[in-house]
Amino acid sequence: MRILIIGEGGRESALAAKLQNDPRISKMFFANGNATTDVIGKNVHLSEIKELRDFAIKEKVDLTIVGPEAPLVAGLKDEFKNTILKFSALLRKWQAWKEVRLFLRNLCRPMISKQLKR
């Protein structure tokens, strides 16, 4: 699975740090990223909605996770939805957070099970 994480803060770094050990994830990209995310994956310096969409298509990104709200307000979700790219947003609204939390729980469950068996 190839993942694009949009954002450059600690929330995105923490998420990437947990996801890097998942064997299902083959590559992580970060727009714009930071020093920590550059070590975990590849930082790409893109900020325009269409640039992000084109990058996700070109790199065959399976899932895009958005941390900050600004790209969502600018129409990122609609642009990605029109091209049938999988999309998740880390929003402060409870319902959206609940969906993301359930998704991440299911994604991380195999890793947690392995850790508990040790």
Backbone as ProteinMPNN parsed JSONL, in Angstrom:
{"seq_chain_A": "MRILIIGEGGRESALAAKLQNDPRISKMFFANGNATTDVIGKNVHLSEIKELRDFAIKEKVDLTIVGPEAPLVAGLKDEFKNTILKFSALLRKWQAWKEVRLFLRNLCRPMISKQLKR", "coords_chain_A": {"N_chain_A": [[0.842, -1.169, 0.0], [0.553, 2.185, -0.826], [0.979, 5.317, 0.604], [-0.06, 8.678, 0.96], [0.584, 11.335, 3.008], [-0.688, 14.307, 4.042], [0.513, 17.233, 5.37], [2.522, 18.803, 7.909], [3.155, 18.599, 10.553], [3.455, 17.539, 14.035], [1.431, 15.676, 14.469], [1.131, 14.348, 12.031], [3.682, 13.25, 11.822], [3.723, 11.514, 14.049], [1.701, 9.71, 13.344], [2.837, 8.612, 11.023], [5.1, 7.422, 12.117], [3.991, 5.303, 13.53], [2.77, 3.891, 11.453], [4.894, 3.076, 9.856], [5.904, 0.574, 10.494], [4.135, -1.27, 9.597], [3.674, -4.045, 7.61], [2.125, -4.016, 5.331], [2.362, -1.59, 4.154], [4.081, -0.115, 1.647], [5.289, 2.214, 0.738], [5.666, 5.603, 1.777], [4.617, 8.89, 1.325], [5.048, 12.386, 1.912], [3.48, 15.465, 2.082], [3.794, 18.575, 2.996], [5.669, 17.674, 4.688], [8.268, 17.043, 7.2], [11.408, 17.105, 9.053], [11.431, 14.655, 10.43], [9.556, 13.075, 9.011], [10.872, 12.928, 6.618], [12.861, 11.115, 7.07], [11.404, 8.805, 7.493], [9.903, 8.421, 5.157], [9.304, 9.785, 1.953], [9.587, 13.182, 1.415], [7.595, 15.45, -0.367], [7.349, 18.459, -2.051], [4.666, 19.928, -2.452], [1.79, 21.904, -2.846], [-0.459, 22.824, -4.099], [-3.787, 21.918, -4.995], [-4.364, 20.503, -7.401], [-1.798, 19.671, -8.11], [-1.228, 17.913, -6.029], [-3.215, 15.99, -6.48], [-2.457, 15.066, -9.064], [0.079, 14.046, -8.451], [-0.616, 11.959, -6.686], [-1.98, 10.274, -8.424], [0.009, 9.716, -10.35], [1.989, 8.439, -8.773], [0.586, 6.27, -7.954], [-0.89, 6.201, -5.517], [-2.446, 4.643, -2.823], [-3.912, 5.46, -0.612], [-4.79, 8.55, 0.8], [-4.053, 10.646, 3.456], [-5.135, 13.343, 5.315], [-3.992, 15.851, 7.421], [-4.102, 18.723, 8.31], [-6.74, 21.23, 8.189], [-6.883, 23.146, 6.187], [-6.232, 22.287, 3.424], [-8.518, 20.796, 2.954], [-10.577, 22.646, 3.097], [-9.89, 24.075, 0.874], [-10.735, 22.42, -1.122], [-9.695, 19.861, -1.586], [-10.686, 17.288, -0.916], [-12.952, 17.011, -2.59], [-11.732, 17.138, -5.114], [-10.117, 14.836, -5.087], [-12.068, 12.905, -4.716], [-13.449, 13.029, -7.124], [-11.686, 11.758, -8.799], [-11.637, 9.224, -7.911], [-9.861, 8.51, -5.851], [-8.716, 7.062, -2.849], [-9.411, 8.387, 0.344], [-8.797, 10.031, 3.416], [-9.457, 12.053, 6.231], [-8.028, 13.793, 8.936], [-9.855, 15.194, 11.06], [-11.124, 17.59, 13.459], [-13.725, 17.387, 14.095], [-16.119, 15.378, 15.689], [-17.464, 13.122, 14.435], [-16.038, 12.729, 12.054], [-13.516, 12.232, 13.137], [-14.077, 9.904, 14.515], [-14.541, 8.095, 12.427], [-11.985, 8.049, 11.23], [-10.496, 7.1, 13.365], [-11.582, 4.503, 13.691], [-10.84, 3.423, 11.216], [-8.014, 3.539, 11.412], [-7.647, 1.947, 13.654], [-8.43, -0.575, 12.673], [-6.496, -0.836, 10.701], [-4.123, -0.893, 12.174], [-4.48, -2.999, 13.921], [-3.43, -5.688, 13.333], [-0.671, -5.24, 13.801], [-0.619, -4.522, 16.5], [-1.582, -6.857, 17.663], [0.527, -8.613, 17.104], [2.533, -7.452, 18.671], [1.498, -7.854, 21.246], [1.603, -10.595, 21.471], [4.229, -11.15, 21.856]], "CA_chain_A": [[0.0, 0.0, 0.0], [1.282, 3.455, -0.926], [0.209, 6.316, 1.337], [0.332, 10.085, 0.923], [0.125, 12.046, 4.189], [-0.584, 15.747, 3.813], [0.696, 17.96, 6.622], [3.93, 18.882, 8.279], [3.255, 18.751, 12.003], [3.71, 16.391, 14.891], [0.365, 14.69, 14.301], [1.466, 13.551, 10.853], [4.9, 12.496, 12.16], [3.345, 10.43, 14.956], [0.963, 8.731, 12.554], [3.799, 7.947, 10.15], [5.971, 6.585, 12.949], [3.25, 4.069, 13.816], [2.474, 3.169, 10.213], [6.089, 2.608, 9.158], [6.175, -0.831, 10.808], [3.097, -2.119, 9.015], [4.205, -4.676, 6.406], [1.27, -3.758, 4.166], [2.704, -0.283, 3.598], [5.338, -0.218, 0.898], [5.891, 3.53, 0.515], [4.939, 6.744, 2.332], [4.977, 10.212, 0.823], [4.577, 13.443, 2.792], [3.41, 16.799, 1.484], [5.167, 18.917, 2.702], [6.5, 16.89, 5.578], [9.248, 17.686, 8.074], [12.651, 16.327, 9.158], [11.114, 13.289, 10.856], [8.903, 12.347, 7.925], [11.861, 12.72, 5.56], [13.585, 9.892, 7.425], [10.462, 7.685, 7.393], [9.467, 8.239, 3.772], [9.808, 10.796, 1.016], [8.885, 14.463, 1.415], [7.391, 16.095, -1.662], [6.962, 19.847, -1.786], [3.508, 20.263, -3.273], [0.741, 22.498, -2.025], [-1.66, 23.06, -4.911], [-4.694, 20.774, -5.013], [-4.189, 19.71, -8.626], [-0.475, 19.048, -8.029], [-1.362, 16.773, -5.123], [-4.006, 14.976, -7.193], [-1.635, 14.486, -10.126], [1.123, 13.262, -7.809], [-1.238, 10.736, -6.172], [-2.272, 9.414, -9.58], [1.293, 9.304, -10.938], [2.679, 7.519, -7.859], [-0.347, 5.19, -7.64], [-1.146, 6.25, -4.084], [-3.651, 3.896, -2.467], [-4.664, 6.169, 0.417], [-4.295, 9.87, 1.184], [-4.498, 11.07, 4.785], [-4.929, 14.782, 5.444], [-3.993, 16.318, 8.799], [-4.651, 20.069, 8.49], [-8.031, 21.491, 7.57], [-6.767, 24.089, 5.065], [-6.421, 21.651, 2.109], [-9.908, 20.353, 2.816], [-11.359, 23.853, 2.801], [-9.533, 24.474, -0.491], [-11.393, 21.529, -2.073], [-8.914, 18.647, -1.844], [-11.536, 16.095, -0.852], [-13.764, 16.942, -3.809], [-10.843, 16.842, -6.246], [-9.719, 13.432, -4.997], [-13.274, 12.094, -4.875], [-13.756, 13.008, -8.554], [-10.759, 10.852, -9.486], [-11.778, 7.939, -7.229], [-8.713, 8.219, -4.988], [-9.134, 6.85, -1.459], [-9.128, 9.622, 1.055], [-9.196, 10.109, 4.812], [-9.05, 13.334, 6.809], [-7.96, 13.854, 10.39], [-10.55, 16.417, 11.442], [-11.468, 17.696, 14.871], [-15.137, 17.075, 14.271], [-16.195, 14.055, 16.305], [-17.83, 12.059, 13.516], [-14.904, 12.472, 11.157], [-12.452, 11.612, 13.943], [-14.513, 8.543, 14.819], [-14.287, 7.296, 11.225], [-10.534, 7.89, 11.082], [-10.044, 6.242, 14.464], [-11.957, 3.133, 13.348], [-9.991, 2.997, 10.108], [-6.658, 3.313, 11.915], [-7.682, 0.783, 14.549], [-8.426, -1.767, 11.831], [-5.213, -0.896, 10.009], [-3.047, -1.189, 13.132], [-4.81, -4.161, 14.749], [-2.468, -6.789, 13.202], [0.602, -4.868, 14.432], [-0.812, -4.563, 17.946], [-1.687, -8.268, 18.034], [1.88, -9.176, 17.08], [3.257, -6.934, 19.838], [0.977, -8.448, 22.459], [1.985, -12.006, 21.503], [5.653, -11.274, 22.218]], "C_chain_A": [[0.894, 1.24, 0.0], [0.412, 4.555, -0.335], [0.814, 7.698, 1.141], [-0.272, 10.748, 2.155], [0.373, 13.527, 3.961], [-0.55, 16.453, 5.16], [2.159, 17.918, 7.024], [4.144, 18.999, 9.775], [3.534, 17.455, 12.73], [2.671, 15.299, 14.754], [0.679, 13.761, 13.126], [2.705, 12.693, 11.104], [4.571, 11.299, 13.042], [2.595, 9.323, 14.219], [1.92, 7.932, 11.672], [4.706, 7.009, 10.932], [5.284, 5.261, 13.289], [3.038, 3.231, 12.557], [3.708, 2.563, 9.553], [6.399, 1.129, 9.409], [5.151, -1.795, 10.236], [3.622, -2.729, 7.713], [3.366, -4.437, 5.151], [1.611, -2.446, 3.48], [4.072, -0.351, 2.947], [6.043, 1.126, 0.748], [5.012, 4.598, 1.147], [5.514, 8.025, 1.757], [4.37, 11.246, 1.766], [4.604, 14.773, 2.058], [3.01, 17.75, 2.601], [6.142, 18.19, 3.618], [7.413, 17.726, 6.453], [10.471, 16.785, 8.177], [12.376, 14.875, 9.55], [10.505, 12.484, 9.718], [9.868, 12.084, 6.77], [12.678, 11.461, 5.815], [12.693, 8.667, 7.198], [10.083, 7.379, 5.95], [10.088, 9.298, 2.891], [8.948, 12.055, 1.113], [8.778, 14.978, -0.011], [6.829, 17.485, -1.385], [5.903, 20.293, -2.783], [2.452, 20.876, -2.368], [-0.545, 22.755, -2.8], [-2.478, 21.772, -5.007], [-4.462, 19.888, -6.235], [-2.825, 19.034, -8.67], [-0.538, 17.8, -7.142], [-2.135, 15.635, -5.785], [-3.171, 14.276, -8.252], [-0.518, 13.613, -9.56], [0.559, 11.927, -7.323], [-1.553, 9.76, -7.304], [-0.976, 8.851, -10.155], [1.997, 8.247, -10.083], [1.804, 6.349, -7.421], [-0.575, 5.062, -6.132], [-2.471, 5.549, -3.795], [-4.526, 4.633, -1.467], [-3.992, 7.501, 0.704], [-4.913, 10.236, 2.522], [-4.151, 12.54, 4.926], [-5.032, 15.179, 6.908], [-4.643, 17.68, 8.941], [-5.963, 20.268, 7.72], [-7.937, 22.366, 6.32], [-6.907, 23.414, 3.692], [-7.855, 21.178, 1.881], [-10.813, 21.519, 2.448], [-11.116, 24.294, 1.361], [-10.1, 23.522, -1.55], [-10.651, 20.241, -2.385], [-9.786, 17.399, -1.874], [-12.358, 15.931, -2.124], [-12.913, 16.56, -5.016], [-10.437, 15.374, -6.248], [-10.912, 12.511, -5.222], [-13.641, 11.964, -6.35], [-12.858, 12.058, -9.326], [-10.718, 9.483, -8.829], [-10.497, 7.546, -6.485], [-9.233, 8.05, -3.566], [-8.59, 7.974, -0.601], [-9.602, 9.526, 2.494], [-8.682, 11.424, 5.378], [-9.068, 13.259, 8.327], [-8.545, 15.187, 10.831], [-10.857, 16.414, 12.924], [-12.936, 17.396, 15.123], [-15.263, 15.625, 14.723], [-16.499, 12.952, 15.293], [-16.678, 11.719, 12.59], [-13.782, 11.785, 11.928], [-12.807, 10.162, 14.253], [-14.241, 7.624, 13.621], [-12.798, 7.028, 11.041], [-10.006, 6.936, 12.143], [-10.376, 4.774, 14.174], [-11.101, 2.592, 12.218], [-8.585, 2.649, 10.609], [-6.603, 2.121, 12.865], [-7.634, -0.504, 13.733], [-7.109, -1.935, 11.096], [-4.107, -1.366, 10.945], [-3.29, -2.454, 13.952], [-3.821, -5.319, 14.564], [-1.117, -6.478, 13.869], [0.488, -4.988, 15.949], [-0.895, -6.012, 18.425], [-0.321, -8.926, 18.077], [2.671, -8.732, 18.306], [2.799, -7.596, 21.12], [1.382, -9.917, 22.589], [3.431, -12.197, 21.941], [5.843, -11.453, 23.681]], "O_chain_A": [[1.871, 1.315, 0.745], [-0.747, 4.714, -0.718], [2.033, 7.869, 1.154], [-1.489, 10.732, 2.338], [1.503, 13.949, 3.717], [-1.452, 16.298, 5.983], [2.931, 17.094, 6.532], [5.2, 19.449, 10.22], [3.809, 16.419, 12.124], [2.988, 14.119, 14.904], [0.512, 12.545, 13.22], [2.774, 11.549, 10.656], [5.075, 10.199, 12.817], [2.836, 8.139, 14.453], [1.817, 6.708, 11.59], [5.04, 5.923, 10.459], [5.933, 4.216, 13.328], [3.12, 2.004, 12.6], [3.581, 1.624, 8.767], [7.092, 0.503, 8.607], [5.292, -3.01, 10.378], [3.983, -1.989, 6.798], [3.846, -4.635, 4.035], [1.195, -2.213, 2.345], [5.083, -0.61, 3.601], [7.269, 1.17, 0.641], [3.785, 4.532, 1.075], [6.729, 8.218, 1.709], [3.311, 11.017, 2.35], [5.622, 15.159, 1.484], [1.882, 17.657, 3.084], [7.334, 18.115, 3.318], [7.345, 18.955, 6.452], [10.561, 15.793, 7.454], [13.032, 13.964, 9.044], [10.895, 11.34, 9.486], [9.695, 11.12, 6.025], [13.135, 10.813, 4.873], [13.171, 7.619, 6.764], [9.958, 6.216, 5.567], [11.251, 9.663, 3.059], [7.734, 12.004, 0.917], [9.747, 14.948, -0.769], [5.927, 17.643, -0.562], [6.188, 20.933, -3.795], [2.248, 20.414, -1.245], [-1.612, 22.888, -2.2], [-1.923, 20.676, -5.088], [-4.373, 18.666, -6.114], [-2.701, 17.936, -9.211], [0.035, 16.762, -7.476], [-1.762, 14.467, -5.668], [-3.167, 13.048, -8.338], [-0.202, 12.564, -10.121], [1.179, 10.882, -7.52], [-1.403, 8.549, -7.141], [-0.875, 7.652, -10.417], [2.537, 7.275, -10.612], [2.227, 5.527, -6.609], [-0.469, 3.98, -5.555], [-3.485, 5.822, -4.437], [-5.744, 4.459, -1.464], [-2.77, 7.572, 0.835], [-6.127, 10.151, 2.707], [-3.012, 12.941, 4.687], [-6.03, 14.886, 7.567], [-5.654, 17.796, 9.633], [-6.248, 19.574, 6.744], [-8.833, 22.326, 5.477], [-7.647, 23.929, 2.854], [-8.342, 21.164, 0.751], [-11.697, 21.396, 1.601], [-12.015, 24.819, 0.704], [-9.964, 23.781, -2.746], [-10.967, 19.586, -3.379], [-9.639, 16.552, -2.755], [-12.447, 14.833, -2.671], [-13.33, 15.75, -5.843], [-10.416, 14.739, -7.302], [-10.781, 11.458, -5.846], [-14.094, 10.904, -6.783], [-13.233, 11.596, -10.404], [-9.856, 8.665, -9.154], [-10.102, 6.38, -6.495], [-10.096, 8.809, -3.126], [-7.469, 8.446, -0.791], [-10.681, 8.999, 2.764], [-7.583, 11.86, 5.034], [-10.004, 12.73, 8.926], [-7.831, 16.182, 10.961], [-10.852, 15.365, 13.569], [-13.335, 17.174, 16.266], [-14.584, 14.746, 14.192], [-15.825, 11.922, 15.309], [-16.38, 10.546, 12.368], [-13.164, 10.85, 11.417], [-11.936, 9.292, 14.253], [-13.764, 6.503, 13.793], [-12.399, 5.905, 10.732], [-9.176, 6.072, 11.859], [-9.538, 3.898, 14.39], [-10.682, 1.436, 12.253], [-8.039, 1.599, 10.272], [-5.624, 1.374, 12.876], [-6.882, -1.421, 14.063], [-6.653, -3.06, 10.891], [-3.249, -2.154, 10.548], [-2.371, -2.931, 14.618], [-3.397, -5.897, 15.566], [-0.493, -7.372, 14.441], [1.396, -5.498, 16.605], [-0.343, -6.356, 19.471], [-0.035, -9.711, 18.982], [3.391, -9.527, 18.909], [3.617, -7.875, 21.996], [1.492, -10.429, 23.704], [3.815, -13.292, 22.352], [6.976, -11.572, 24.147]]}, "name": "protein", "num_of_chains": 1, "seq": "MRILIIGEGGRESALAAKLQNDPRISKMFFANGNATTDVIGKNVHLSEIKELRDFAIKEKVDLTIVGPEAPLVAGLKDEFKNTILKFSALLRKWQAWKEVRLFLRNLCRPMISKQLKR"}
